[in-house]
Amino acid sequence: MNKAELVEAIAKKTGGTKAAVEGTLDALMDTVTLALGKGDSVALIGFGTFSVSKRAARKGRNPATGAEIKIPASKVAKFSAGAKLKKAVNKR
């Protein structure tokens, strides 16, 4: 499911317009992005938690040449599914 299909499904379920739903979805994504950018986490009880994880610097290999390269430390966005979401996924 892509963003347009998600917007359509939510609009159908709530009776709202696609434009209103898309605006709300964009606001949600912007808010989560800003929170993660500040290092905060966003917990949606039952659905899951968005958080930031630190990845240490490490050595890797260039697959084309086999040369060793240094991969710098970085932060990555992480999602952990909540209990209700895990249960719903495992039902099917």
C-alpha positions in Angstrom: 0.0 0.0 0.0 1.4 3.4 -1.0 0.5 6.8 0.5 -2.3 7.5 -2.0 -3.9 4.1 -1.3 -3.5 4.8 2.5 -5.1 8.2 2.2 -8.0 6.7 0.2 -8.6 3.9 2.7 -8.6 6.3 5.6 -10.9 8.7 3.8 -13.3 5.9 3.1 -13.2 4.6 6.7 -13.7 8.0 8.3 -15.9 9.7 5.8 -13.4 12.6 5.5 -12.1 14.1 2.3 -8.9 12.8 0.7 -7.4 16.3 1.0 -8.2 16.5 4.7 -6.8 13.0 5.3 -3.7 13.7 3.3 -3.1 17.0 5.3 -3.5 15.0 8.6 -1.1 12.3 7.4 1.5 14.8 6.3 1.2 16.6 9.7 1.7 13.2 11.5 4.8 12.4 9.4 6.2 15.9 9.9 5.7 15.7 13.7 7.2 12.2 14.0 10.2 13.4 11.8 10.8 16.5 14.0 10.6 14.5 17.2 13.0 11.9 15.9 15.3 14.7 14.7 15.4 16.0 18.3 16.3 12.5 19.6 12.8 12.0 21.1 10.7 8.9 20.6 7.0 8.7 19.6 4.9 5.9 21.2 1.5 5.0 19.8 0.2 2.6 22.4 -0.8 -0.7 20.8 0.6 0.3 17.4 4.3 0.8 18.1 7.2 3.1 18.9 9.3 5.2 16.7 12.8 5.9 18.1 16.3 6.8 17.2 19.1 4.3 17.5 22.8 5.0 17.4 25.0 2.9 15.0 28.7 2.7 15.9 31.4 3.4 13.4 32.6 0.2 11.8 34.7 -1.2 9.0 33.2 -2.5 5.8 34.3 -3.7 2.4 33.7 -2.2 -1.0 31.9 -5.0 -2.9 33.4 -4.0 -6.2 37.0 -3.8 -5.2 37.2 -5.6 -1.9 39.0 -2.6 -0.4 38.4 -2.0 3.3 36.4 1.2 4.0 35.5 3.1 7.2 31.7 3.5 7.8 31.1 6.5 10.1 28.9 6.4 13.1 25.3 7.4 12.4 21.8 7.6 13.9 18.9 5.6 12.3 15.2 5.7 12.7 13.8 2.5 14.3 10.2 1.2 14.7 9.2 -1.4 17.2 5.7 -2.9 16.7 3.3 -2.8 19.7 1.4 -5.7 21.1 -1.9 -5.1 19.2 0.0 -4.8 15.8 2.0 -7.9 16.5 -1.1 -9.8 17.3 -2.9 -8.6 14.2 0.0 -9.5 11.9 0.3 -13.0 13.4 -3.4 -13.8 13.0 -3.0 -14.0 9.2 
